[in-house]
Amino acid sequence: MRPAAMTVLAIETSCDETSVAVVRAGVVRANLVASQVALHAKYGGVVPELAAREHLRNLAPLVRGALAGAGVRPGELDAIAATQGPGLPNALLVGLKAAQGLAFALRKPFFGIHHHEAHLFSPWIAGQPLRAEFDTWQPHVSLIVSGGHTMLVAVATEAEHRVLGATIDDAAGECFDKAAKLMGLAYPGGPEIDRLARSGNPEAIRFPRPLLRESHDDFSFSGLKTAVRYYLRDHPAVLESAGALADLCASVQAAIVEVLVTKTLRAARREGVGCVTAAGGVTCNRALREALTRACAGEGITLRLAAPALCTDNAAMVGVLAARRLARGVPATDLDAELQPGWSL
């Protein structure tokens, strides 16, 4: 069998998005996502039990829809893949066991995929239709930044990566969402701050830049969240003025973005690489994308940003990673492998 002809069905259910993708010959033939944002908005965050129930309700129709959209019959699949961890245990369980069951029924190999490792691959999926572009692969430093995780990873080859730094407490996405909640903004708060910040002055309020001057690559945003809380305590009128609120959002966003960009570029210089990538839900943030673009251009560093549709949780990146493993002859995952909700990269 030619590696280029391999076809993989992938499932992602690590949090609050149910996603199924079909990857064939390096092309994402289908990538369906059912979001649960509206369901969890009334609670101001993801409720694990509700997320698992929605995955159960959405998964079978999405599998059927992805196969139909890709024009692939179940018997034509060469492998099944699913996110094995990290993530919410109840949510992971739905996709993992469904994928293992499919693999068993179809007598196909199964690949359990690390969610963060899949994010490492997402900036290398681009174009219309989405296609894996590994012919331009080069050693790089990758920023993975989402609601639950912020980390820098040195990537030498497809199979070799090393975590340089990670979240000590609150991740960048958590800081966005918690700051937004303090301001009374709608859930999810990160996109709301990004929207309001467009008309604000990012220099209006000088919030702290946690660990910006430290030589290590770890991140901490709990102090910034606390600074926002105290600012609102001392300046309650800011929430009564649209202009003042926009300035507040822009200032919070500027602090987070400066930390992310500065530490990423510093790590790239130290590692001696000429490429930086970024993925994860917060990579949808307009200010972060613009700041990374400017910073990398100023230092002659190639930048690859995950497409917005691939920044949030999706099965396309899971399927591409599984297809690459299948093509390289990497052994499949045991069909009785258990979920790993706290799986380290």
C-alpha positions as CSV (number, residue, x, y, z in Angstrom):
1,M,0.0,0.0,0.0
2,R,1.3,3.4,-0.9
3,P,1.5,5.7,2.2
4,A,0.0,8.6,0.1
5,A,-3.2,6.6,-0.4
6,M,-3.8,5.9,3.3
7,T,-7.2,6.9,4.7
8,V,-7.8,7.7,8.4
9,L,-11.0,8.4,10.3
10,A,-10.2,10.6,13.4
11,I,-12.3,11.5,16.4
12,E,-11.7,14.4,18.9
13,T,-13.7,14.7,22.2
14,S,-11.2,16.1,24.7
15,C,-13.4,18.9,25.9
16,D,-16.5,20.6,24.6
17,E,-16.2,20.1,20.8
18,T,-17.2,16.9,19.1
19,S,-15.2,16.6,15.9
20,V,-14.7,13.9,13.3
21,A,-12.4,14.1,10.3
22,V,-11.4,12.0,7.3
23,V,-7.8,12.4,6.1
24,R,-7.0,10.7,2.8
25,A,-3.7,11.0,0.8
26,G,-2.6,13.9,3.0
27,V,-5.8,15.9,2.3
28,V,-8.5,16.6,4.9
29,R,-11.5,15.4,3.0
30,A,-13.9,16.2,5.9
31,N,-13.6,17.9,9.2
32,L,-16.9,18.3,11.1
33,V,-17.2,20.1,14.4
34,A,-20.2,20.3,16.8
35,S,-19.5,23.1,19.3
36,Q,-21.1,23.1,22.7
37,V,-20.5,26.8,23.5
38,A,-24.2,27.7,23.7
39,L,-24.9,24.8,26.0
40,H,-22.2,25.7,28.5
41,A,-22.6,29.5,28.3
42,K,-25.3,29.6,30.9
43,Y,-22.9,28.1,33.4
44,G,-19.9,30.3,32.5
45,G,-17.7,27.3,31.7
46,V,-17.6,23.7,30.6
47,V,-19.6,21.2,32.7
48,P,-17.9,17.9,32.1
49,E,-21.0,15.7,32.5
50,L,-23.0,17.8,30.0
51,A,-20.1,17.7,27.6
52,A,-19.9,13.9,27.7
53,R,-23.7,13.7,27.0
54,E,-23.4,16.0,24.0
55,H,-20.5,13.9,22.7
56,L,-22.6,10.8,22.9
57,R,-25.5,12.6,21.1
58,N,-23.3,14.1,18.3
59,L,-20.7,11.5,17.6
60,A,-22.6,8.9,15.5
61,P,-24.1,11.5,13.1
62,L,-20.8,13.3,12.7
63,V,-19.1,10.0,11.8
64,R,-21.7,9.3,9.2
65,G,-21.5,12.8,7.9
66,A,-17.7,12.9,7.7
67,L,-17.6,9.6,5.8
68,A,-20.3,10.7,3.4
69,G,-18.7,14.1,2.9
70,A,-15.4,12.5,2.1
71,G,-16.9,9.9,-0.2
72,V,-15.4,7.1,1.8
73,R,-16.9,3.8,2.9
74,P,-16.0,2.3,6.3
75,G,-14.3,-0.6,4.6
76,E,-12.0,1.7,2.7
77,L,-10.4,3.1,6.0
78,D,-6.9,2.1,6.7
79,A,-6.9,3.2,10.4
80,I,-9.0,4.8,13.1
81,A,-7.6,7.5,15.5
82,A,-8.8,9.4,18.5
83,T,-7.6,11.8,21.1
84,Q,-6.4,9.7,24.1
85,G,-5.5,12.6,26.3
86,P,-5.1,15.0,27.9
87,G,-8.6,16.4,28.5
88,L,-11.7,15.9,30.5
89,P,-12.0,12.2,31.5
90,N,-15.7,11.8,30.7
91,A,-15.4,13.6,27.4
92,L,-12.3,11.7,26.3
93,L,-13.9,8.4,27.2
94,V,-16.7,8.9,24.6
95,G,-14.4,9.4,21.6
96,L,-11.7,7.0,22.6
97,K,-14.0,4.0,23.2
98,A,-16.0,4.8,20.1
99,A,-12.8,4.8,18.0
100,Q,-11.5,1.6,19.6
101,G,-14.9,-0.1,18.9
102,L,-14.8,1.0,15.3
103,A,-11.2,-0.3,14.9
104,F,-12.2,-3.6,16.4
105,A,-15.3,-4.0,14.2
106,L,-13.5,-3.0,11.0
107,R,-10.3,-4.9,11.9
108,K,-8.2,-1.8,11.4
109,P,-5.3,-0.4,13.4
110,F,-6.1,2.2,16.1
111,F,-3.9,5.2,17.1
112,G,-4.4,7.0,20.4
113,I,-3.2,10.6,19.8
114,H,-1.8,13.1,22.3
115,H,-3.9,16.3,22.0
116,H,-1.0,18.7,22.4
117,E,1.2,16.8,19.9
118,A,-1.7,17.1,17.4
119,H,-1.7,20.8,18.0
120,L,2.0,20.8,17.0
121,F,1.0,19.5,13.6
122,S,-1.9,21.9,13.0
123,P,0.2,24.8,11.7
124,W,1.4,22.5,8.9
125,I,-2.1,21.9,7.6
126,A,-3.1,24.6,5.2
127,G,-4.7,25.5,1.9
128,Q,-8.0,24.8,0.3
129,P,-8.7,22.0,0.6
130,L,-6.7,21.6,3.8
131,R,-3.6,19.6,3.1
132,A,-0.6,18.5,5.1
133,E,2.4,20.6,4.0
134,F,5.4,18.7,5.5
135,D,7.6,19.3,2.5
136,T,8.6,22.6,4.1
137,W,9.0,21.2,7.6
138,Q,12.0,22.6,9.5
139,P,13.1,22.6,13.2
140,H,11.1,25.2,15.1
141,V,9.8,26.4,18.4
142,S,6.0,26.0,18.8
143,L,3.7,28.0,21.1
144,I,0.6,26.0,22.1
145,V,-1.8,28.4,23.8
146,S,-5.3,27.5,24.8
147,G,-7.8,27.7,27.7
148,G,-6.1,25.1,29.8
149,H,-2.5,25.0,28.6
150,T,0.2,27.4,27.6
151,M,3.6,25.9,26.6
152,L,6.6,26.3,24.4
153,V,8.0,23.2,22.6
154,A,11.2,22.8,20.7
155,V,10.5,20.5,17.7
156,A,13.5,18.9,16.0
157,T,11.7,16.4,13.8
158,E,8.2,15.1,13.5
159,A,8.9,12.5,16.1
160,E,11.3,14.6,18.4
161,H,10.0,17.4,20.6
162,R,11.0,18.8,23.9
163,V,8.9,20.9,26.2
164,L,10.8,24.1,27.1
165,G,8.2,25.7,29.4
166,A,4.6,25.3,30.5
167,T,1.9,26.8,32.6
168,I,2.7,27.2,36.3
169,D,-0.9,28.2,37.3
170,D,-3.5,29.9,35.0
171,A,-3.0,29.5,31.3
172,A,-3.4,32.4,28.9
173,G,-6.8,31.3,27.9
174,E,-7.9,30.9,31.5
175,C,-6.7,34.5,32.2
176,F,-8.7,35.8,29.2
177,D,-11.8,34.0,30.3
178,K,-11.5,34.8,34.0
179,A,-10.8,38.4,33.4
180,A,-13.8,38.6,31.1
181,K,-16.0,37.1,33.8
182,L,-14.8,39.7,36.3
183,M,-15.9,42.3,33.7
184,G,-19.3,40.7,33.3
185,L,-18.7,39.7,29.7
186,A,-20.4,36.8,28.0
187,Y,-18.9,33.3,27.8
188,P,-16.5,32.5,26.2
189,G,-14.7,35.6,27.4
190,G,-11.5,35.5,25.3
191,P,-13.2,36.3,22.0
192,E,-15.3,39.1,23.8
193,I,-12.1,40.7,25.1
194,D,-10.6,40.5,21.6
195,R,-13.6,42.1,20.1
196,L,-13.9,45.0,22.5
197,A,-10.1,45.6,22.5
198,R,-10.3,46.6,18.8
199,S,-11.5,50.0,19.8
200,G,-9.5,50.4,23.0
201,N,-6.1,51.8,23.9
202,P,-3.7,49.0,24.9
203,E,-1.5,51.5,26.8
204,A,-4.3,52.9,28.9
205,I,-3.5,50.6,31.9
206,R,-0.1,49.1,32.6
207,F,-0.9,45.7,33.9
208,P,1.9,43.3,35.1
209,R,3.7,41.1,32.5
210,P,4.2,37.9,34.7
211,L,7.6,36.2,34.3
212,L,8.5,38.3,31.3
213,R,12.0,39.0,32.5
214,E,12.7,35.5,33.8
215,S,15.2,33.5,31.8
216,H,13.1,30.3,31.9
217,D,10.2,29.5,29.5
218,D,7.4,28.9,32.0
219,F,4.2,30.9,32.1
220,S,2.1,32.3,34.9
221,F,-1.1,34.4,34.5
222,S,-2.8,34.2,37.8
223,G,-1.1,37.4,39.0
224,L,-2.4,39.3,36.0
225,K,-6.0,38.0,36.7
226,T,-5.6,39.2,40.3
227,A,-4.4,42.6,39.1
228,V,-7.5,42.9,37.0
229,R,-9.7,42.0,40.0
230,Y,-8.1,44.7,42.1
231,Y,-8.3,47.3,39.3
232,L,-12.0,46.7,39.0
233,R,-12.4,46.9,42.8
234,D,-10.7,50.3,42.8
235,H,-12.3,51.6,39.5
236,P,-15.9,50.2,39.4
237,A,-17.0,53.0,37.1
238,V,-14.9,51.5,34.3
239,L,-17.7,49.0,33.6
240,E,-20.2,51.8,33.1
241,S,-18.3,53.4,30.1
242,A,-18.0,51.6,26.8
243,G,-14.7,53.5,26.1
244,A,-13.2,52.7,29.4
245,L,-14.2,49.0,29.1
246,A,-12.6,48.8,25.7
247,D,-9.4,50.3,27.1
248,L,-9.4,47.8,29.9
249,C,-9.9,44.9,27.5
250,A,-7.1,46.2,25.2
251,S,-4.7,46.6,28.2
252,V,-5.3,43.1,29.5
253,Q,-4.9,41.7,26.1
254,A,-1.7,43.6,25.5
255,A,-0.2,42.2,28.7
256,I,-0.9,38.6,27.8
257,V,0.2,39.0,24.2
258,E,3.5,40.7,25.1
259,V,4.4,37.8,27.4
260,L,3.5,35.2,24.9
261,V,5.4,36.8,22.0
262,T,8.5,37.9,24.0
263,K,9.0,34.5,25.5
264,T,8.4,32.7,22.2
265,L,10.9,34.7,20.2
266,R,13.4,34.5,23.0
267,A,13.2,30.7,23.0
268,A,13.5,30.6,19.2
269,R,16.7,32.7,19.4
270,R,18.2,30.6,22.1
271,E,17.3,27.3,20.3
272,G,18.8,28.7,17.1
273,V,15.8,27.9,14.9
274,G,14.5,29.9,12.0
275,C,10.9,29.0,12.4
276,V,8.1,29.6,14.9
277,T,4.6,28.0,14.9
278,A,1.6,28.7,17.0
279,A,-1.6,26.8,17.6
280,G,-4.4,26.3,20.2
281,G,-7.6,28.3,20.7
282,V,-6.0,31.5,21.8
283,T,-4.1,31.6,18.5
284,C,-7.4,32.8,17.0
285,N,-6.8,36.1,18.9
286,R,-6.3,38.9,16.4
287,A,-3.7,40.8,18.5
288,L,-1.6,37.7,19.1
289,R,-1.5,36.8,15.4
290,E,-0.6,40.4,14.4
291,A,2.1,40.7,17.1
292,L,3.7,37.3,16.3
293,T,3.7,38.3,12.6
294,R,5.5,41.6,13.3
295,A,8.0,40.1,15.7
296,C,9.0,37.2,13.4
297,A,9.2,39.4,10.4
298,G,11.5,41.8,12.3
299,E,13.9,39.0,13.1
300,G,13.7,37.1,9.8
301,I,12.0,34.1,11.3
302,T,9.5,32.1,9.4
303,L,6.1,32.0,11.1
304,R,3.4,29.4,10.6
305,L,0.1,30.1,12.4
306,A,-2.6,27.4,12.5
307,A,-5.6,28.3,10.4
308,P,-8.4,29.7,12.7
309,A,-10.5,26.6,12.0
310,L,-7.7,24.4,13.3
311,C,-6.8,26.5,16.4
312,T,-9.7,25.2,18.4
313,D,-10.1,21.4,19.1
314,N,-10.6,19.5,15.8
315,A,-10.2,16.0,14.5
316,A,-8.3,17.1,11.3
317,M,-5.0,17.5,13.3
318,V,-5.6,14.2,15.0
319,G,-6.1,12.4,11.7
320,V,-3.0,14.0,10.0
321,L,-0.8,13.0,12.9
322,A,-2.2,9.4,12.8
323,A,-1.7,9.2,9.1
324,R,1.9,10.3,9.4
325,R,2.4,7.6,12.0
326,L,0.8,5.0,9.8
327,A,2.9,5.9,6.9
328,R,6.1,5.7,9.0
329,G,5.3,2.3,10.3
330,V,4.8,3.4,13.9
331,P,3.2,0.6,15.9
332,A,-0.6,1.0,16.5
333,T,-2.0,1.6,20.0
334,D,-3.5,-1.3,21.8
335,L,-7.3,-1.6,21.5
336,D,-7.7,-1.8,25.2
337,A,-5.5,1.3,25.9
338,E,-7.1,3.5,28.5
339,L,-7.6,7.3,28.4
340,Q,-4.9,9.5,29.8
341,P,-6.5,12.7,31.1
342,G,-3.3,14.1,32.6
343,W,-0.9,12.9,29.8
344,S,2.3,14.9,29.7
345,L,3.7,15.9,26.3
